[in-house]
Amino acid sequence: GRAAAVDANRIARERLGRPMPGPALLGGFAALTEVLALESLLEAIRGRFGGETGEANVRAAAEAYELVAAERRRREPLRGYRTLRAQRARD
């Protein structure tokens, strides 16, 4: 399985001025599972919240997404790496 930690309360306080971690948690979930595209999530947030509140929630979700995505890139080997290594060994 996969696991990631993201300080959603901190992100929410910085972006929204109050501890409402939902959008940040959804952003982290989207990055971790790759079940939901970031653009789809951001569009849904904008549809639910309007104006500056909506944009603040979008920034919170995007920040959490980027943090978790960056952590995944550090932890996971590049896709195809083993295949390339095996091919070079055969050559």
N, CA, C and O atoms as a printed pandas DataFrame, in Angstrom:
     atom_number atom_name residue_name chain_id  residue_number  x_coord  y_coord  z_coord
0              1         N          GLY        A               1    0.810   -1.183    0.000
1              2        CA          GLY        A               1    0.000    0.000    0.000
2              3         C          GLY        A               1    0.859    1.255    0.000
3              4         O          GLY        A               1    2.083    1.200    0.119
4              5         N          ARG        A               2    0.205    2.340   -0.132
5              6        CA          ARG        A               2    0.879    3.640   -0.148
6              7         C          ARG        A               2    0.436    4.445    1.051
7              8         O          ARG        A               2   -0.692    4.314    1.527
8              9         N          ALA        A               3    1.326    5.266    1.527
9             10        CA          ALA        A               3    1.006    6.176    2.626
10            11         C          ALA        A               3    1.781    7.471    2.426
11            12         O          ALA        A               3    2.890    7.479    1.890
12            13         N          ALA        A               4    1.175    8.548    2.864
13            14        CA          ALA        A               4    1.836    9.851    2.801
14            15         C          ALA        A               4    1.307   10.697    3.936
15            16         O          ALA        A               4    0.167   10.533    4.372
16            17         N          ALA        A               5    2.130   11.591    4.405
17            18        CA          ALA        A               5    1.707   12.530    5.449
18            19         C          ALA        A               5    1.748   13.936    4.877
19            20         O          ALA        A               5    2.715   14.331    4.226
20            21         N          VAL        A               6    0.688   14.679    5.128
21            22        CA          VAL        A               6    0.630   16.065    4.696
22            23         C          VAL        A               6   -0.019   16.859    5.824
23            24         O          VAL        A               6   -1.038   16.441    6.374
24            25         N          ASP        A               7    0.556   17.982    6.164
25            26        CA          ASP        A               7    0.022   18.811    7.251
26            27         C          ASP        A               7   -1.116   19.667    6.704
27            28         O          ASP        A               7   -0.955   20.859    6.445
28            29         N          ALA        A               8   -2.260   19.031    6.538
29            30        CA          ALA        A               8   -3.415   19.692    5.932
30            31         C          ALA        A               8   -3.926   20.853    6.783
31            32         O          ALA        A               8   -4.387   21.855    6.237
32            33         N          ASN        A               9   -3.855   20.738    8.094
33            34        CA          ASN        A               9   -4.294   21.844    8.948
34            35         C          ASN        A               9   -3.416   23.077    8.747
35            36         O          ASN        A               9   -3.924   24.196    8.671
36            37         N          ARG        A              10   -2.113   22.877    8.661
37            38        CA          ARG        A              10   -1.205   24.013    8.434
38            39         C          ARG        A              10   -1.484   24.659    7.088
39            40         O          ARG        A              10   -1.568   25.883    6.985
40            41         N          ILE        A              11   -1.626   23.842    6.063
41            42        CA          ILE        A              11   -1.897   24.368    4.729
42            43         C          ILE        A              11   -3.208   25.154    4.738
43            44         O          ILE        A              11   -3.281   26.250    4.183
44            45         N          ALA        A              12   -4.229   24.601    5.362
45            46        CA          ALA        A              12   -5.530   25.284    5.414
46            47         C          ALA        A              12   -5.429   26.600    6.172
47            48         O          ALA        A              12   -5.984   27.607    5.734
48            49         N          ARG        A              13   -4.732   26.606    7.293
49            50        CA          ARG        A              13   -4.588   27.861    8.056
50            51         C          ARG        A              13   -3.851   28.918    7.233
51            52         O          ARG        A              13   -4.208   30.096    7.265
52            53         N          GLU        A              14   -2.831   28.496    6.502
53            54        CA          GLU        A              14   -2.074   29.447    5.679
54            55         C          GLU        A              14   -2.886   29.950    4.494
55            56         O          GLU        A              14   -2.809   31.130    4.150
56            57         N          ARG        A              15   -3.653   29.084    3.872
57            58        CA          ARG        A              15   -4.396   29.447    2.663
58            59         C          ARG        A              15   -5.769   30.048    2.967
59            60         O          ARG        A              15   -6.221   30.959    2.273
60            61         N          LEU        A              16   -6.435   29.530    4.018
61            62        CA          LEU        A              16   -7.811   29.931    4.315
62            63         C          LEU        A              16   -7.946   30.786    5.568
63            64         O          LEU        A              16   -8.963   31.446    5.777
64            65         N          GLY        A              17   -6.916   30.764    6.392
65            66        CA          GLY        A              17   -6.997   31.501    7.649
66            67         C          GLY        A              17   -7.702   30.739    8.748
67            68         O          GLY        A              17   -7.935   31.289    9.825
68            69         N          ARG        A              18   -8.047   29.490    8.505
69            70        CA          ARG        A              18   -8.703   28.657    9.524
70            71         C          ARG        A              18   -8.413   27.187    9.213
71            72         O          ARG        A              18   -8.118   26.841    8.069
72            73         N          PRO        A              19   -8.495   26.328   10.222
73            74        CA          PRO        A              19   -8.155   24.915   10.017
74            75         C          PRO        A              19   -9.311   24.125    9.394
75            76         O          PRO        A              19  -10.070   23.461   10.100
76            77         N          MET        A              20   -9.434   24.201    8.096
77            78        CA          MET        A              20  -10.419   23.415    7.348
78            79         C          MET        A              20   -9.642   22.580    6.327
79            80         O          MET        A              20   -9.451   23.002    5.187
80            81         N          PRO        A              21   -9.198   21.392    6.746
81            82        CA          PRO        A              21   -8.231   20.635    5.951
82            83         C          PRO        A              21   -8.792   19.850    4.772
83            84         O          PRO        A              21   -8.017   19.246    4.030
84            85         N          GLY        A              22  -10.094   19.833    4.571
85            86        CA          GLY        A              22  -10.694   18.986    3.542
86            87         C          GLY        A              22  -10.063   19.105    2.160
87            88         O          GLY        A              22   -9.621   18.095    1.613
88            89         N          PRO        A              23  -10.005   20.290    1.578
89            90        CA          PRO        A              23   -9.412   20.391    0.236
90            91         C          PRO        A              23   -7.947   19.953    0.187
91            92         O          PRO        A              23   -7.525   19.332   -0.789
92            93         N          ALA        A              24   -7.177   20.263    1.211
93            94        CA          ALA        A              24   -5.776   19.828    1.230
94            95         C          ALA        A              24   -5.692   18.304    1.310
95            96         O          ALA        A              24   -4.851   17.691    0.651
96            97         N          LEU        A              25   -6.555   17.699    2.109
97            98        CA          LEU        A              25   -6.554   16.236    2.191
98            99         C          LEU        A              25   -6.951   15.617    0.855
99           100         O          LEU        A              25   -6.381   14.605    0.448
100          101         N          LEU        A              26   -7.911   16.209    0.179
101          102        CA          LEU        A              26   -8.296   15.699   -1.143
102          103         C          LEU        A              26   -7.163   15.844   -2.152
103          104         O          LEU        A              26   -6.953   14.964   -2.986
104          105         N          GLY        A              27   -6.436   16.952   -2.075
105          106        CA          GLY        A              27   -5.289   17.126   -2.959
106          107         C          GLY        A              27   -4.228   16.065   -2.716
107          108         O          GLY        A              27   -3.681   15.500   -3.663
108          109         N          GLY        A              28   -3.936   15.794   -1.452
109          110        CA          GLY        A              28   -2.981   14.742   -1.123
110          111         C          GLY        A              28   -3.453   13.374   -1.582
111          112         O          GLY        A              28   -2.669   12.577   -2.097
112          113         N          PHE        A              29   -4.755   13.103   -1.390
113          114        CA          PHE        A              29   -5.342   11.834   -1.830
114          115         C          PHE        A              29   -5.201   11.667   -3.344
115          116         O          PHE        A              29   -4.831   10.597   -3.826
116          117         N          ALA        A              30   -5.496   12.727   -4.079
117          118        CA          ALA        A              30   -5.400   12.666   -5.540
118          119         C          ALA        A              30   -3.979   12.341   -5.988
119          120         O          ALA        A              30   -3.784   11.543   -6.905
120          121         N          ALA        A              31   -2.993   12.951   -5.351
121          122        CA          ALA        A              31   -1.594   12.691   -5.713
122          123         C          ALA        A              31   -1.165   11.288   -5.326
123          124         O          ALA        A              31   -0.425   10.635   -6.061
124          125         N          LEU        A              32   -1.623   10.830   -4.189
125          126        CA          LEU        A              32   -1.204    9.519   -3.686
126          127         C          LEU        A              32   -1.802    8.381   -4.498
127          128         O          LEU        A              32   -1.105    7.423   -4.834
128          129         N          THR        A              33   -3.079    8.477   -4.812
129          130        CA          THR        A              33   -3.777    7.359   -5.451
130          131         C          THR        A              33   -3.817    7.439   -6.967
131          132         O          THR        A              33   -3.966    6.416   -7.636
132          133         N          GLU        A              34   -3.685    8.633   -7.516
133          134        CA          GLU        A              34   -3.813    8.861   -8.954
134          135         C          GLU        A              34   -5.168    8.402   -9.481
135          136         O          GLU        A              34   -5.308    8.103  -10.667
136          137         N          VAL        A              35   -6.164    8.346   -8.601
137          138        CA          VAL        A              35   -7.528    7.980   -8.976
138          139         C          VAL        A              35   -8.269    9.188   -9.529
139          140         O          VAL        A              35   -9.181    9.054  -10.344
140          141         N          LEU        A              36   -7.870   10.348   -9.080
141          142        CA          LEU        A              36   -8.533   11.596   -9.416
142          143         C          LEU        A              36   -7.500   12.566   -9.982
143          144         O          LEU        A              36   -6.459   12.796   -9.367
144          145         N          ALA        A              37   -7.782   13.128  -11.140
145          146        CA          ALA        A              37   -6.869   14.098  -11.740
146          147         C          ALA        A              37   -6.948   15.414  -10.973
147          148         O          ALA        A              37   -8.021   15.817  -10.524
148          149         N          LEU        A              38   -5.816   16.073  -10.828
149          150        CA          LEU        A              38   -5.776   17.337  -10.097
150          151         C          LEU        A              38   -6.741   18.342  -10.709
151          152         O          LEU        A              38   -7.478   19.002   -9.977
152          153         N          GLU        A              39   -6.756   18.476  -12.019
153          154        CA          GLU        A              39   -7.642   19.453  -12.664
154          155         C          GLU        A              39   -9.107   19.169  -12.364
155          156         O          GLU        A              39   -9.890   20.103  -12.188
156          157         N          SER        A              40   -9.490   17.902  -12.304
157          158        CA          SER        A              40  -10.876   17.546  -11.969
158          159         C          SER        A              40  -11.204   17.972  -10.548
159          160         O          SER        A              40  -12.286   18.495  -10.282
160          161         N          LEU        A              41  -10.271   17.749   -9.642
161          162        CA          LEU        A              41  -10.474   18.148   -8.250
162          163         C          LEU        A              41  -10.612   19.662   -8.131
163          164         O          LEU        A              41  -11.520   20.157   -7.464
164          165         N          LEU        A              42   -9.712   20.391   -8.779
165          166        CA          LEU        A              42   -9.748   21.848   -8.699
166          167         C          LEU        A              42  -11.035   22.405   -9.300
167          168         O          LEU        A              42  -11.595   23.374   -8.788
168          169         N          GLU        A              43  -11.497   21.799  -10.378
169          170        CA          GLU        A              43  -12.757   22.224  -10.996
170          171         C          GLU        A              43  -13.930   21.986  -10.040
171          172         O          GLU        A              43  -14.822   22.827   -9.927
172          173         N          ALA        A              44  -13.926   20.851   -9.359
173          174        CA          ALA        A              44  -14.994   20.550   -8.406
174          175         C          ALA        A              44  -14.979   21.523   -7.230
175          176         O          ALA        A              44  -16.034   21.957   -6.766
176          177         N          ILE        A              45  -13.793   21.864   -6.753
177          178        CA          ILE        A              45  -13.682   22.826   -5.648
178          179         C          ILE        A              45  -14.210   24.185   -6.087
179          180         O          ILE        A              45  -14.955   24.834   -5.352
180          181         N          ARG        A              46  -13.830   24.609   -7.271
181          182        CA          ARG        A              46  -14.325   25.899   -7.782
182          183         C          ARG        A              46  -15.838   25.885   -7.946
183          184         O          ARG        A              46  -16.496   26.905   -7.739
184          185         N          GLY        A              47  -16.393   24.729   -8.318
185          186        CA          GLY        A              47  -17.837   24.611   -8.465
186          187         C          GLY        A              47  -18.568   24.658   -7.131
187          188         O          GLY        A              47  -19.712   25.107   -7.056
188          189         N          ARG        A              48  -17.912   24.199   -6.096
189          190        CA          ARG        A              48  -18.526   24.165   -4.755
190          191         C          ARG        A              48  -18.363   25.482   -4.016
191          192         O          ARG        A              48  -19.288   25.937   -3.344
192          193         N          PHE        A              49  -17.200   26.093   -4.134
193          194        CA          PHE        A              49  -16.902   27.341   -3.429
194          195         C          PHE        A              49  -16.638   28.427   -4.459
195          196         O          PHE        A              49  -15.927   28.195   -5.437
196          197         N          GLY        A              50  -17.185   29.575   -4.256
197          198        CA          GLY        A              50  -16.977   30.652   -5.207
198          199         C          GLY        A              50  -15.963   31.670   -4.723
199          200         O          GLY        A              50  -15.538   31.655   -3.567
200          201         N          GLY        A              51  -15.591   32.545   -5.622
201          202        CA          GLY        A              51  -14.759   33.698   -5.279
202          203         C          GLY        A              51  -13.429   33.358   -4.655
203          204         O          GLY        A              51  -12.805   32.347   -4.979
204          205         N          GLU        A              52  -13.006   34.223   -3.752
205          206        CA          GLU        A              52  -11.697   34.075   -3.112
206          207         C          GLU        A              52  -11.637   32.828   -2.230
207          208         O          GLU        A              52  -10.584   32.200   -2.121
208          209         N          THR        A              53  -12.757   32.463   -1.599
209          210        CA          THR        A              53  -12.771   31.239   -0.779
210          211         C          THR        A              53  -12.488   30.022   -1.654
211          212         O          THR        A              53  -11.723   29.136   -1.272
212          213         N          GLY        A              54  -13.101   29.989   -2.814
213          214        CA          GLY        A              54  -12.859   28.884   -3.734
214          215         C          GLY        A              54  -11.416   28.829   -4.183
215          216         O          GLY        A              54  -10.812   27.756   -4.223
216          217         N          GLU        A              55  -10.857   29.985   -4.521
217          218        CA          GLU        A              55   -9.468   30.016   -4.972
218          219         C          GLU        A              55   -8.499   29.660   -3.845
219          220         O          GLU        A              55   -7.468   29.034   -4.091
220          221         N          ALA        A              56   -8.821   30.053   -2.619
221          222        CA          ALA        A              56   -7.978   29.680   -1.480
222          223         C          ALA        A              56   -8.013   28.168   -1.282
223          224         O          ALA        A              56   -6.982   27.559   -0.995
224          225         N          ASN        A              57   -9.181   27.560   -1.430
225          226        CA          ASN        A              57   -9.290   26.106   -1.330
226          227         C          ASN        A              57   -8.553   25.419   -2.467
227          228         O          ASN        A              57   -7.944   24.368   -2.264
228          229         N          VAL        A              58   -8.600   25.996   -3.652
229          230        CA          VAL        A              58   -7.855   25.459   -4.794
230          231         C          VAL        A              58   -6.359   25.492   -4.500
231          232         O          VAL        A              58   -5.652   24.519   -4.762
232          233         N          ARG        A              59   -5.878   26.598   -3.961
233          234        CA          ARG        A              59   -4.445   26.696   -3.633
234          235         C          ARG        A              59   -4.054   25.668   -2.567
235          236         O          ARG        A              59   -2.971   25.087   -2.636
236          237         N          ALA        A              60   -4.930   25.441   -1.585
237          238        CA          ALA        A              60   -4.644   24.449   -0.540
238          239         C          ALA        A              60   -4.559   23.048   -1.139
239          240         O          ALA        A              60   -3.637   22.292   -0.834
240          241         N          ALA        A              61   -5.519   22.706   -1.987
241          242        CA          ALA        A              61   -5.516   21.380   -2.612
242          243         C          ALA        A              61   -4.295   21.202   -3.506
243          244         O          ALA        A              61   -3.657   20.149   -3.487
244          245         N          ALA        A              62   -3.969   22.226   -4.288
245          246        CA          ALA        A              62   -2.823   22.144   -5.194
246          247         C          ALA        A              62   -1.506   22.021   -4.431
247          248         O          ALA        A              62   -0.616   21.276   -4.842
248          249         N          GLU        A              63   -1.382   22.747   -3.324
249          250        CA          GLU        A              63   -0.154   22.657   -2.536
250          251         C          GLU        A              63    0.022   21.258   -1.961
251          252         O          GLU        A              63    1.113   20.691   -2.029
252          253         N          ALA        A              64   -1.037   20.702   -1.400
253          254        CA          ALA        A              64   -0.947   19.350   -0.845
254          255         C          ALA        A              64   -0.658   18.331   -1.941
255          256         O          ALA        A              64    0.122   17.400   -1.741
256          257         N          TYR        A              65   -1.285   18.508   -3.088
257          258        CA          TYR        A              65   -1.029   17.616   -4.220
258          259         C          TYR        A              65    0.450   17.634   -4.586
259          260         O          TYR        A              65    1.072   16.584   -4.748
260          261         N          GLU        A              66    0.999   18.817   -4.713
261          262        CA          GLU        A              66    2.410   18.938   -5.099
262          263         C          GLU        A              66    3.340   18.343   -4.051
263          264         O          GLU        A              66    4.336   17.708   -4.396
264          265         N          LEU        A              67    3.024   18.541   -2.775
265          266        CA          LEU        A              67    3.864   17.979   -1.715
266          267         C          LEU        A              67    3.873   16.455   -1.771
267          268         O          LEU        A              67    4.934   15.836   -1.687
268          269         N          VAL        A              68    2.701   15.854   -1.912
269          270        CA          VAL        A              68    2.612   14.390   -1.945
270          271         C          VAL        A              68    3.210   13.855   -3.244
271          272         O          VAL        A              68    3.906   12.839   -3.228
272          273         N          ALA        A              69    2.951   14.520   -4.360
273          274        CA          ALA        A              69    3.518   14.075   -5.639
274          275         C          ALA        A              69    5.046   14.117   -5.598
275          276         O          ALA        A              69    5.709   13.207   -6.096
276          277         N          ALA        A              70    5.591   15.157   -5.015
277          278        CA          ALA        A              70    7.056   15.257   -4.903
278          279         C          ALA        A              70    7.609   14.135   -4.038
279          280         O          ALA        A              70    8.653   13.563   -4.351
280          281         N          GLU        A              71    6.920   13.822   -2.958
281          282        CA          GLU        A              71    7.362   12.724   -2.086
282          283         C          GLU        A              71    7.312   11.397   -2.836
283          284         O          GLU        A              71    8.218   10.574   -2.699
284          285         N          ARG        A              72    6.276   11.186   -3.616
285          286        CA          ARG        A              72    6.176    9.949   -4.407
286          287         C          ARG        A              72    7.318    9.849   -5.402
287          288         O          ARG        A              72    7.898    8.778   -5.582
288          289         N          ARG        A              73    7.646   10.966   -6.053
289          290        CA          ARG        A              73    8.751   10.942   -7.028
290          291         C          ARG        A              73   10.065   10.589   -6.355
291          292         O          ARG        A              73   10.897    9.903   -6.948
292          293         N          ARG        A              74   10.267   11.048   -5.122
293          294        CA          ARG        A              74   11.507   10.725   -4.406
294          295         C          ARG        A              74   11.566    9.265   -4.006
295          296         O          ARG        A              74   12.645    8.672   -3.970
296          297         N          ARG        A              75   10.427    8.686   -3.709
297          298        CA          ARG        A              75   10.396    7.314   -3.200
298          299         C          ARG        A              75   10.346    6.253   -4.280
299          300         O          ARG        A              75   10.912    5.174   -4.104
300          301         N          GLU        A              76    9.684    6.530   -5.393
301          302        CA          GLU        A              76    9.468    5.502   -6.402
302          303         C          GLU        A              76   10.522    5.579   -7.492
303          304         O          GLU        A              76   10.860    6.666   -7.960
304          305         N          PRO        A              77   11.045    4.424   -7.900
305          306        CA          PRO        A              77   11.988    4.437   -9.019
306          307         C          PRO        A              77   11.262    4.859  -10.291
307          308         O          PRO        A              77   10.041    4.735  -10.394
308          309         N          LEU        A              78   12.009    5.346  -11.233
309          310        CA          LEU        A              78   11.410    5.736  -12.502
310          311         C          LEU        A              78   10.754    4.531  -13.154
311          312         O          LEU        A              78   11.298    3.427  -13.128
312          313         N          ARG        A              79    9.590    4.746  -13.733
313          314        CA          ARG        A              79    8.915    3.655  -14.446
314          315         C          ARG        A              79    9.786    3.255  -15.624
315          316         O          ARG        A              79   10.321    4.106  -16.334
316          317         N          GLY        A              80    9.919    1.961  -15.821
317          318        CA          GLY        A              80   10.709    1.470  -16.933
318          319         C          GLY        A              80   12.185    1.327  -16.622
319          320         O          GLY        A              80   12.943    0.847  -17.465
320          321         N          TYR        A              81   12.617    1.731  -15.432
321          322        CA          TYR        A              81   14.038    1.683  -15.097
322          323         C          TYR        A              81   14.558    0.254  -15.169
323          324         O          TYR        A              81   15.613    0.007  -15.752
324          325         N          ARG        A              82   13.831   -0.681  -14.585
325          326        CA          ARG        A              82   14.295   -2.069  -14.590
326          327         C          ARG        A              82   14.348   -2.611  -16.010
327          328         O          ARG        A              82   15.271   -3.343  -16.366
328          329         N          THR        A              83   13.373   -2.258  -16.809
329          330        CA          THR        A              83   13.348   -2.710  -18.195
330          331         C          THR        A              83   14.562   -2.183  -18.948
331          332         O          THR        A              83   15.216   -2.934  -19.672
332          333         N          LEU        A              84   14.864   -0.914  -18.787
333          334        CA          LEU        A              84   16.012   -0.311  -19.457
334          335         C          LEU        A              84   17.309   -0.962  -18.984
335          336         O          LEU        A              84   18.191   -1.257  -19.791
336          337         N          ARG        A              85   17.421   -1.184  -17.686
337          338        CA          ARG        A              85   18.624   -1.820  -17.138
338          339         C          ARG        A              85   18.780   -3.232  -17.696
339          340         O          ARG        A              85   19.885   -3.633  -18.064
340          341         N          ALA        A              86   17.693   -3.983  -17.761
341          342        CA          ALA        A              86   17.746   -5.339  -18.290
342          343         C          ALA        A              86   18.117   -5.329  -19.768
343          344         O          ALA        A              86   18.868   -6.191  -20.225
344          345         N          GLN        A              87   17.596   -4.363  -20.515
345          346        CA          GLN        A              87   17.907   -4.261  -21.938
346          347         C          GLN        A              87   19.396   -3.975  -22.131
347          348         O          GLN        A              87   20.040   -4.578  -22.989
348          349         N          ARG        A              88   19.934   -3.068  -21.344
349          350        CA          ARG        A              88   21.356   -2.740  -21.456
350          351         C          ARG        A              88   22.225   -3.940  -21.115
351          352         O          ARG        A              88   23.279   -4.132  -21.721
352          353         N          ALA        A              89   21.798   -4.749  -20.154
353          354        CA          ALA        A              89   22.557   -5.938  -19.775
354          355         C          ALA        A              89   22.591   -6.965  -20.910
355          356         O          ALA        A              89   23.567   -7.695  -21.081
356          357         N          ARG        A              90   21.497   -6.999  -21.680
357          358        CA          ARG        A              90   21.442   -7.942  -22.822
358          359         C          ARG        A              90   22.284   -7.453  -23.978
359          360         O          ARG        A              90   22.791   -8.276  -24.741
360          361         N          ASP        A              91   22.458   -6.160  -24.144
361          362        CA          ASP        A              91   23.176   -5.601  -25.299
362          363         C          ASP        A              91   24.658   -5.841  -25.244
363          364         O          ASP        A              91   25.384   -5.427  -26.148
